[in-house]
Every structure is written in C-alpha cells, then in structure tokens.
Amino acid sequence: MTTTTLAHPAPPEGPGVPPSLQRAAALVAPAIDRAVGRLSPELRAPVEHHLAGGGKRVRAALVLLSAAAAGADESVGVVGAVAVELVHNFSLLHDDIIDEDRERRHRPTAWAEFGVDRAIIAGDALATLAIQLLLEDPTPERVAATASLAAATQAMIAGQADDMAFEKRAEVSVAECLAMEAGKTGALLACAASLGAVLAGAPEPVAEALHDFGAHLGAAFQAIDDLLGIWGESAATGKPVGSDLLRGKKTLPVATALDRGGEAAAALRAVLDGPLDDAAVERATELLVDTGVLAELRSLADTELGLALAALARADLAPPAAAELRELAAFVASRDR
Amino acid sequence: MTTTTLAHPAPPEGPGVPPSLQRAAALVAPAIDRAVGRLSPELRAPVEHHLAGGGKRVRAALVLLSAAAAGADESVGVVGAVAVELVHNFSLLHDDIIDEDRERRHRPTAWAEFGVDRAIIAGDALATLAIQLLLEDPTPERVAATASLAAATQAMIAGQADDMAFEKRAEVSVAECLAMEAGKTGALLACAASLGAVLAGAPEPVAEALHDFGAHLGAAFQAIDDLLGIWGESAATGKPVGSDLLRGKKTLPVATALDRGGEAAAALRAVLDGPLDDAAVERATELLVDTGVLAELRSLADTELGLALAALARADLAPPAAAELRELAAFVASRDR
C-alpha cells in the first residue's frame, strides 16, 4: 500500500513518463517521510515545505534501477535512493538562496517562505541525515556507498562554487564550463547510477560502468537544461526564461557561442559586457541562435546520451533493469521532460 | 618538525594554557592544511580566510587525549581531531551568517569578506570533507567514528534551530534552554571527548564515560560562555558585550532569571518585551545581576564540571591522559580562558 502524504504530491504521470520514476516515487516517499520525521520540529517545517514541491525522483529511480541492474532487488537500493534525494534537496535548498530564486516549481522556495537562516540549516540537516541513514547499518556495502556519496557531494559543491565564480568572469572556456557542470550536475547523477550496484555488492567494473553511464547522462541532461534555461519552457522548468542570462551565468550555450568566435560571438560578448536588462537578454538570446549553438548543444546532448548507453552496454547487467535505465536516460535527455 | 602556516596562527600560549592545546594545534594544523588543500580553489579562499582566525583547538585536544586515555597513541586520534575541527568550523561559518556577526576573533567573518553565498558553500564543503577524511580508510573504528560525528552534527544543527526559534519567543524555560545548549554546544564536545577512544577501539563503557564527560563539560562551558556573552570580556570573546541580549537571544542567564519570578524577573521581562536598544541592554544587564543569576550560573558551571570529572573517574583511563583531560576541563570551564 502506498500513501500519498502532504509532503509528497502524486508522482508525475502521463505519456512518456517512465514507470521507473513512478515506482521510485512510491518507494522512497514513505522512507523520506520517516527520515525527515527524525528531524527536530524547527528543522522539519522548512524541509517539509521544500519537499512538498515534489520533484521527478530521477536520482532515486537511478539508484533503484542500479541495484536491479546488478541483480539485486530494488529494495536494496532504497536507503541509497533516499540518501541521494536528501543530498539533492540539500543542494537545492542552498542553491535557491545563492541564486536568489524565490520560486521553485511554482511555489515559494524555502528561504522565501522561512528566511535564509532556516533554509541554510534545513539544508545542513538533510546533508547530515543522508550520512546518518546510510551508516545506520554499517555493512561494507553501505560504508562504500557513504564514501561515494560524500565524494559526489564534495564534487557537487565544487561545481557550485565554480558556477558562482563564473558569473563574475567575462569569459569562461567550454572546457571549464563542462568541468563545472560535471561537478554541479554530473557527480550526483553518476553516484546515483552506481549507488544501487555498490549497495548490492556488485563487482567494481559493474559499478564503474554505471558510474560512467550516470556521468554522461548528467552531461546530456545539463546541455538540455541549459537550453531550457534560455529558451524555455517556463512551464516545465518553473523558472522564468532568460533568468540564467539575466544573472550573468556562464552556461554551456554562452561559453560555446563565445568560443566559436566570429561576428555573432563578438556581438554577444558586447551585449553580455553591458548592463543585463530584459532587452539585453532578448538580444543575447537572438545572437545565441545566430551562432548555431542551439543545434550544437542538441547534438552534444545526443552524443552524451550515446556515450551513456555505450557505458551501459559495457557492463553485464540484468536485461530488464538495463532496458529501464535506457528508457530513463532517454527521458532525462529529452527536451520536453 | 612543526611549521606555522598562514592559515594557522601560533597556538595560544601563556600561563594557564594547557600543554594539550598546544600539542593539538601543532598536530592538527598540518593535517587540516592537507585536507583543505583538497578543496577546489574557489572554496579554499573563504575556508582559509576563516581558519586563519585560529581557534583554541579545544575539540581537537579532546579527541587526542581521548585516544591517549583509551591507551592508544595520540596520533590515532588525529584524523578524528581534524574531522571534529572541520565540523566545528562548518558550524561557525554558518552561525556567523545566521547571527549576522561581521567579526570573529577581531577579523571579518567569511561572509563579511566573501559574501553569504560563498560562506554557505564553504561551510558545506567542510562538513562533507570531515566525512570524506574519516571514511578514507574505512576500518570499523573509523566507520563508528563517522556515525558518531554525523549524529553529533545533526544534534548541533537541531540546537542551532532551537536557538534561532527561541529568539522569536517571549519566554523559554530553563529546561528548553539547557536542551538547546546540549545540542548546540554539548553534542560536538561530547563526540570529541569520546571520538579518540572510538578510533582506538576502546570498550563501549570507556567511550560512554568519555562522552558523558564531554557533555557535562559542554554544559559548564556554555554556562560560562553565556555569562561572558553578557558581562564580557570582549577581549576574550571577540564579540561586543551585550550582543546576545541585543539580539533577543534566550540564553541560560535570561531563561534562569525569568524562571525565578519575583520583582527583578518581572522588570526584566518588561525590558525584554520592549525595543532592544543599548539602554535596554544596559538595564537588562543590571536586572540580571539583581536576580542573582550570575552566581547561580557560576555554581551551575561548577556542578557540571564536577559531573564531568566524576564521569571521567568512572572509566579505567590511562592516568597521564586522564590528568590532562581534567586540566583541559578546568581550563574550558574557567572564566578567563
């Protein structure tokens, strides 16, 4: 029996939504509730507000399928799925403060509702809770999973630090941008994709192949996400189109366009050097189209998705779970997810 | 050979400073440097700025003496000492944001120097680094130490959440205040005092006695710290006298005074209900003296110190380390540390 709680809206449905996401939502929701229920009341309020916004549970689904792909029952991955979701939501709580985002998924962000201070420590509590959960039963597999999650968390934080630093720089190379995104987005997805296998005690090559799969999937995801951050749709992302540009974020489309050189790139540089108002964002968006970066990033996403699937094919995985991982990857890397 | 780096000013010296603090500073400084050196450059800058402010390394010394008390070499405790100091400094980085403290130990706080955003993720990075360090070599002892540190971190965050909530309340009971301080201050000190023994693989009763010692020491420390927060000296604490009152903090002196009832308590309540300006703080400070809370808290600190020493006496510890723990406890609970 699955119960829908206040903190967890119904999982996404509709054509194209992989069943693995719905299963993940149903499996982790009660476990997340139990975990969050252990926090002190003062911490629970902002945490529950934040979690009530939902989320697609992509990372949870990756952990569960990773366990199944390694031949274990999906239930073996649940603790890892919960831990990864807690770390993901810790990062969202702090990122929303840093990005000054007042809305997430059409609801006030935790800091907008409870103040910056409570949102800071709510995030701190979730990151710590993830470690506590995994180490509650310190089997060698769980300990390895904890170390993997801590490393991914550190890489994610470093990526966030670079992202912030890039906003203040006039130019960022494509390589720097890709490295930043590999940390900020890729590290936790790679960790999630291998964590189920780690918890299942899978051989190192299996966990490594799944880790590579997740890293490439992260790159594909981020390329699409960067496009959505400039060209919409706002309905899907919940953030106003152009907000990345308005903030001076050096996302991959910008870095790629500037890197190309030529007339459009020079014009774009001039616009981005000036005051970033709505008119500048509109002009920059047009110039980005002129540079052909839209097609290039779609192509990059396709390439990374291909590399992800190739990594998957490398390992000896349970066929049904591997099929579901491929389906989930296609969904994550699609433009209208 | 010990080297003094930019990030670590010379350890405290002078009459009354226990040698264990100086040994701890010398032992952990290079290990902290190495650990922080693994962070990305963008994170390192605010972290190194913060750490350059120094600190007495009380928690590090507790971990090292805890290992020695359990019969191991102090070196067994170094990784734990570093991890506890990292968690402590994570909390300071975030607390300074929350308390809007622009100065710590007569230098700009990290958020005042680098902005709130970078201070947030600098703290996040330190908390994560602590876990990574301990799990680098996942022996059963280190895994147990990691779980203990995560639990203490969570308790500390919960205490911080309560402290913030209390500021918005008109009244807080003494019991609530003590529970808050047991989390905010006591949990990490208790963890530190037992962590060396945990890392040394000491029997459970030894670790437990040391944990109790640290918890009582935390209560003694906090009682004194609360007094210093109202009556100074500013030179020792680096924060302006009266800042706790000005902020509406429901520290133990305030909770105790209000709990006593009577004329002075009623007058104090009236002052604290009004606008908190410098005159109100001066008047509240006088009224606190009238309630006799100064003597009461000094007495409480003495009692808690006694309980700490009793817990220590309960366990079978190596005599030289036990003697140094007693010396350190007396120093921590002294008014002019």
Boltz contact constraints between the chains, C-beta under 6 A:
constraints:
  - contact:
      token1: [A, 40]
      token2: [B, 158]
      max_distance: 6.0
  - contact:
      token1: [A, 40]
      token2: [B, 161]
      max_distance: 6.0
  - contact:
      token1: [A, 42]
      token2: [B, 161]
      max_distance: 6.0
  - contact:
      token1: [A, 42]
      token2: [B, 162]
      max_distance: 6.0
  - contact:
      token1: [A, 42]
      token2: [B, 165]
      max_distance: 6.0
  - contact:
      token1: [A, 43]
      token2: [B, 161]
      max_distance: 6.0
  - contact:
      token1: [A, 94]
      token2: [B, 120]
      max_distance: 6.0
  - contact:
      token1: [A, 98]
      token2: [B, 117]
      max_distance: 6.0
  - contact:
      token1: [A, 117]
      token2: [B, 98]
      max_distance: 6.0
  - contact:
      token1: [A, 120]
      token2: [B, 94]
      max_distance: 6.0
  - contact:
      token1: [A, 121]
      token2: [B, 157]
      max_distance: 6.0
  - contact:
      token1: [A, 121]
      token2: [B, 160]
      max_distance: 6.0
  - contact:
      token1: [A, 121]
      token2: [B, 161]
      max_distance: 6.0
  - contact:
      token1: [A, 124]
      token2: [B, 157]
      max_distance: 6.0
  - contact:
      token1: [A, 125]
      token2: [B, 157]
      max_distance: 6.0
  - contact:
      token1: [A, 128]
      token2: [B, 150]
      max_distance: 6.0
  - contact:
      token1: [A, 128]
      token2: [B, 153]
      max_distance: 6.0
  - contact:
      token1: [A, 128]
      token2: [B, 154]
      max_distance: 6.0
  - contact:
      token1: [A, 131]
      token2: [B, 131]
      max_distance: 6.0
  - contact:
      token1: [A, 131]
      token2: [B, 150]
      max_distance: 6.0
  - contact:
      token1: [A, 132]
      token2: [B, 150]
      max_distance: 6.0
  - contact:
      token1: [A, 135]
      token2: [B, 147]
      max_distance: 6.0
  - contact:
      token1: [A, 138]
      token2: [B, 143]
      max_distance: 6.0
  - contact:
      token1: [A, 143]
      token2: [B, 138]
      max_distance: 6.0
  - contact:
      token1: [A, 143]
      token2: [B, 143]
      max_distance: 6.0
  - contact:
      token1: [A, 147]
      token2: [B, 135]
      max_distance: 6.0
  - contact:
      token1: [A, 150]
      token2: [B, 128]
      max_distance: 6.0
  - contact:
      token1: [A, 150]
      token2: [B, 131]
      max_distance: 6.0
  - contact:
      token1: [A, 150]
      token2: [B, 132]
      max_distance: 6.0
  - contact:
      token1: [A, 153]
      token2: [B, 128]
      max_distance: 6.0
  - contact:
      token1: [A, 154]
      token2: [B, 128]
      max_distance: 6.0
  - contact:
      token1: [A, 157]
      token2: [B, 121]
      max_distance: 6.0
  - contact:
      token1: [A, 157]
      token2: [B, 124]
      max_distance: 6.0
  - contact:
      token1: [A, 157]
      token2: [B, 125]
      max_distance: 6.0
  - contact:
      token1: [A, 158]
      token2: [B, 40]
      max_distance: 6.0
  - contact:
      token1: [A, 160]
      token2: [B, 121]
      max_distance: 6.0
  - contact:
      token1: [A, 161]
      token2: [B, 40]
      max_distance: 6.0
  - contact:
      token1: [A, 161]
      token2: [B, 42]
      max_distance: 6.0
  - contact:
      token1: [A, 161]
      token2: [B, 43]
      max_distance: 6.0
  - contact:
      token1: [A, 161]
      token2: [B, 121]
      max_distance: 6.0
  - contact:
      token1: [A, 162]
      token2: [B, 42]
      max_distance: 6.0
  - contact:
      token1: [A, 165]
      token2: [B, 42]
      max_distance: 6.0
